[in-house]
Amino acid sequence: MNEYTLPIIFGITIGTLTRIYMLRTDYRQYPTYLHGKIIHTALGFIAAGLGSVAIPSILNEEFTAITFLTLAASQFREVRNMERNTLTELDSYEMVPRGKTYIEGIAIAFESRNYLVIFTSLVSVLGYLLFNIWVGLIFAVIALIISRVLMSGGKIGDIVDVEYIKPRFDGAGLYVDNIYIMNIGLPQRQEEVLKYGMGFILKPKNFNARSTIANLGQRQAILHDVSTALGVYRDSGTPALVPLAKRDLNDGRVGVFVLPQEKNIAKALKIIGAVPTLENAIRMPTERNASEERSQT
Amino acid sequence: MVLEKYILAVITTNPSKVPSGATVFSCENKEEMESIAANLEAILDGIAHALNEELYVIVKH
C-alpha cells in the first residue's frame, strides 16, 4: 500500500462502472447477453486501469510511463476490428442485414467508449489526488455526463419529416407515393405486399439531410431497425418480400417500403424517427460554401 | 458461382416475342403462366417480374 493505491483502485472502479453503464443491451440486441458483456467489461477494466495510473506516474515524474497510453490506442483499435469482424460475419445471416455503414458505426462506438472510460478514470483520479475522494467523485460524475453527451449522436427524426403512405401498384410496379420501389409480377405476391406492406416517405428538412439519407448505408440502417423492432414478413428464398428504400431523384425524398409483422403505424413512425444518423453517412455540402466564403474574406 | 441481376427463366404465353439464349417456358394461358412463375420463383430464389401481360421473367437479384 502506498499513497496511490486507493486513488488507483478508486479510478479503476469508477472507470469499470462507467463502462458497464454505457454497455446497454437495447433493441439492437447488441451486445448479446453475458459473453459479449464479459468481453467488454473486461476491456473496460483494462481501460480504467490505464487511465488510473496515468496521473500517479506523472506525479512520480515517471514520464515514460505515459507512453503506455499508446499501447491503449492500439489495444482498442483492435476492439474495433473485433466488433467489425464479428458483426460482418453475422450480418449475412440476418433477415434484413445491418449494412456495412451501420456496423462500422457500432464498431467505432465500441472503440470510443473505451477512450471515454480512460478519460473518466483519469479525471476522477486527478480529482482524488489534488483534493479528496469527494472531489474525485464529482469529477467522475461530470466526466460521465460529458461521456453521455459525446456518445449519443443525432437521430433521423431530427433531419427528416416522416410520413406514412400506403404502398400501391401501378401495373406490376410497386410505388410508395410517386417513388418506384420494384416490379412484382405475381398477383398473389402483390396481394401479400399490399396486405403486409407499409410505406413511408422521408422528406429531408434541408440540403445536408438530403445527402445524408441518400447514403445507402443509412437507408439500410433504417430498414434494419424497423425490421428488428416490428418483425419482418419474410423468409430466406423470398427476395420479392425484401424491404427497400428508394430515392426520388427530383427532390431527394426517400421512399421506405417495409413488410413488418406488426402493422402499427404510430410505432413505426417513432422507430424511424429514432434511427441513429450514422456518422459515416452524414454529409454537409453546405459547409463547403461556408468555408470557401470565409477563406475569401 | 454467385449470379447477380441475371435472367434465369422467361415465362410467356407468346413465344414469338422472347429472345434466344434464355430458358423459355411457353404456356397456354395466363393462369398457367402465373402458376409456373410462382413455382419458379420459389425454386430459383429469384423474383418474378412482369414485363407485360404475356411475359414474365425470373431474375436473380
Interface residues (C-beta under 8 A of the other chain):
Chain A: G171 A172 M182 N183 I184 G185 L186 P187 Q188 R189 S236 G237 T238 P239 A240
Chain B: E34 A37 A38 E41 A42 D45 G46 I47 A48 H49 A50 L51 Y56 H61
